[in-house]
């Protein structure tokens, strides 16, 4: 019974079945079967690398096939032409694509979505042009023949078995690398970067660094796959670097599951062997490829591996692990000098011909709750973006505790102690409430995933949110807001900027939120609260700032601002304060 419990945990049983299939096939298959399994392993390496950048980092790269071909050509050039031994050629096949990816990533990863895809497509086409036209190095259209065996002196079945063992050992190492990069808290951070990049930046996550590592390591794994394919086929040609390789890689990732490690292997196995299984269709097996891809996208958007996980969970349900015992979150108050923890001077921001923020000066002090009011379009949210690094000013400076932050990315603001909440709470709907908060612990160096999750539980306790294992996408608005605030507290902030936190809340939920914000202020946190609900804001704020047309038109205690003629005209549309606000 204990053995069966161990086997059914996670995907241990499928992995063992797969290993048994590989060993049996290697023992009984002919040379052609061994070559197919070797090519399957080489493609699995490429797809495992592609899952890092496309599946986890959420960047659509169209250069993975080029990195695969670059590894193949490195093996052909250094092995067949220069006579290097396998260890040296393999190292070159991994390092050359990784180095190329690092050089390309510096400018390309700054691009968004389809622009990044186009940039990597350009790289792939450039690599193909060089492979075809640089005949002295690559052999041109004829390619390079005579790629040596992995172990000189072996031939036939012995050589094929050694190569098969080598490629699947490399796959095992790649699986460990991918698990290390995408498991635990780092995996939560990758998911937040993919689904809510603004929230990831507000949580102090350096999305650029995560994408860079994914792109570079993914390219190295693709190069390793290309090297093994070159050894399997004993020839390298432009087909190894053609765009059809990229299309195959994308199909394998989608069909198998773009974030599932087992999906990379399953996708490679299916697409390599499907032509063999569909021989009766002759040249029409591409129709089967297309149909399989379409069916997977419609009925199993997380791939066959994801569908298998759901089926296993339904047939063999596991008792969910209890959340870890709560621990105190990171020290909430950073030591700061006397005076403002966040201040801005002369902030100006233009969008086209519209001046959204015009010469604003503002400061937040420890333990102070400042309310920011104004009509829609007055510049409040833009000012919040400027104060937290989510937008850069055209003029002016932003300072945190004596350090100028102007021009720095949003994640640096969070790391420095400036936290942010959004008008609509930005969470990863596919992560639990606890994991959404724990994702902000990526920068907690020296702490294990268990400790970080315990601290996340403490942050949720602090804000009064009982949800732990519930998916964030299923939570009501008030709970989502509390989860977002708990995530902000994981960055140990000195200042917290909230944009309409009471929107959509019932009166009792507003009261609970107000009590939470007062408690945080009493502990020394500076708060800037943008709000239209005056019944929520007036009892809470010690100081009001009123904006109109991008400028501050009134500032001071609430009773003073609400009797200011400019504030009344800008916000209330008249010269008398309504009874409810007196």
FENRA-V469068 format. One record per residue. N is the residue number from 1. PSI is psi as a letter, one per 30 degrees, with the letter a starting at -180 (NA if undefined). Layout:
n:psi
N:PSI
N:PSI
This chain:
n:psi
1:e
2:e
3:e
4:e
5:e
6:e
7:e
8:f
9:k
10:b
11:h
12:e
13:e
14:e
15:e
16:e
17:e
18:e
19:e
20:e
21:e
22:e
23:e
24:e
25:e
26:e
27:e
28:f
29:l
30:a
31:e
32:e
33:e
34:e
35:e
36:e
37:e
38:e
39:e
40:e
41:e
42:e
43:e
44:e
45:e
46:e
47:e
48:e
49:e
50:e
51:e
52:e
53:e
54:e
55:e
56:e
57:f
58:g
59:k
60:j
61:k
62:g
63:g
64:e
65:e
66:e
67:e
68:e
69:e
70:e
71:e
72:e
73:e
74:e
75:e
76:e
77:e
78:f
79:e
80:e
81:e
82:f
83:g
84:l
85:l
86:e
87:e
88:e
89:e
90:e
91:e
92:e
93:f
94:e
95:e
96:e
97:e
98:e
99:e
100:e
101:e
102:e
103:e
104:e
105:e
106:e
107:e
108:e
109:f
110:f
111:l
112:k
113:c
114:f
115:e
116:e
117:e
118:e
119:e
120:e
121:e
122:e
123:e
124:e
125:e
126:e
127:e
128:e
129:e
130:e
131:e
132:e
133:f
134:i
135:e
136:f
137:e
138:f
139:g
140:b
141:f
142:f
143:a
144:k
145:l
146:g
147:k
148:l
149:l
150:e
151:j
152:k
153:f
154:k
155:l
156:b
157:e
158:e
159:e
160:e
161:e
162:e
163:e
164:e
165:e
166:e
167:e
168:f
169:e
170:e
171:e
172:e
173:e
174:e
175:e
176:e
177:e
178:e
179:e
180:e
181:f
182:g
183:l
184:b
185:e
186:e
187:e
188:e
189:e
190:e
191:e
192:e
193:e
194:e
195:f
196:i
197:e
198:e
199:e
200:e
201:e
202:f
203:g
204:g
205:k
206:j
207:e
208:e
209:e
210:e
211:e
212:e
213:e
214:e
215:e
216:e
217:e
218:e
219:e
220:e
221:e
222:e
223:e
224:e
225:e
226:e
227:e
228:e
229:e
230:e
231:e
232:e
233:f
234:g
235:k
236:k
237:l
238:f
239:f
240:f
241:g
242:l
243:f
244:f
245:e
246:e
247:e
248:e
249:e
250:e
251:e
252:e
253:e
254:e
255:e
256:e
257:j
258:f
259:g
260:k
261:e
262:f
263:e
264:e
265:e
266:e
267:e
268:e
269:e
270:e
271:f
272:e
273:f
274:e
275:e
276:e
277:f
278:h
279:e
280:f
281:f
282:c
283:g
284:g
285:f
286:e
287:e
288:e
289:e
290:e
291:e
292:e
293:e
294:e
295:e
296:e
297:e
298:e
299:f
300:i
301:f
302:g
303:l
304:e
305:e
306:e
307:e
308:e
309:e
310:e
311:e
312:e
313:e
314:e
315:e
316:i
317:k
318:k
319:k
320:k
321:k
322:k
323:k
324:l
325:k
326:k
327:l
328:k
329:l
330:l
331:k
332:f
333:j
334:k
335:k
336:l
337:l
338:k
339:a
340:k
341:f
342:k
343:l
344:k
345:k
346:h
347:k
348:k
349:k
350:k
351:j
352:b
353:g
354:k
355:j
356:e
357:k
358:j
359:h
360:k
361:k
362:l
363:k
364:k
365:l
366:k
367:g
368:k
369:j
370:k
371:k
372:j
373:l
374:l
375:l
376:k
377:g
378:f
379:g
380:e
381:e
382:e
383:e
384:e
385:e
386:e
387:f
388:g
389:g
390:f
391:l
392:k
393:l
394:e
395:l
396:l
397:l
398:k
399:k
400:j
401:h
402:f
403:k
404:k
405:g
406:k
407:f
408:l
409:l
410:e
411:f
412:e
413:e
414:e
415:e
416:f
417:g
418:j
419:l
420:k
421:l
422:l
423:e
424:j
425:k
426:j
427:l
428:j
429:f
430:f
431:l
432:l
433:e
434:e
435:e
436:e
437:e
438:f
439:f
440:f
441:g
442:e
443:g
444:i
445:k
446:g
447:k
448:l
449:e
450:e
451:e
452:e
453:e
454:e
455:e
456:e
457:e
458:e
459:e
460:e
461:e
462:e
463:f
464:g
465:j
466:f
467:k
468:d
469:f
470:k
471:k
472:e
473:f
474:f
475:l
476:l
477:e
478:e
479:e
480:e
481:e
482:e
483:e
484:e
485:e
486:e
487:e
488:e
489:f
490:f
491:g
492:i
493:l
494:f
495:k
496:k
497:k
498:k
499:j
500:h
501:f
502:g
503:k
504:g
505:k
506:l
507:e
508:e
509:e
510:e
511:e
512:e
513:e
514:e
515:e
516:e
517:e
518:e
519:e
520:e
521:e
522:f
523:g
524:g
525:k
526:k
527:k
528:j
529:j
530:k
531:k
532:f
533:j
534:e
535:f
536:e
537:e
538:e
539:f
540:e
541:k
542:f
543:k
544:k
545:k
546:k
547:k
548:k
549:h
550:f
551:l
552:j
553:f
554:k
555:k
556:a
557:k
558:e
559:f
560:e
561:e
562:f
563:g
564:k
565:e
566:e
567:e
568:e
569:e
570:e
571:e
572:f
573:g
574:a
575:g
576:k
577:k
578:l
579:e
580:f
581:g
582:NA
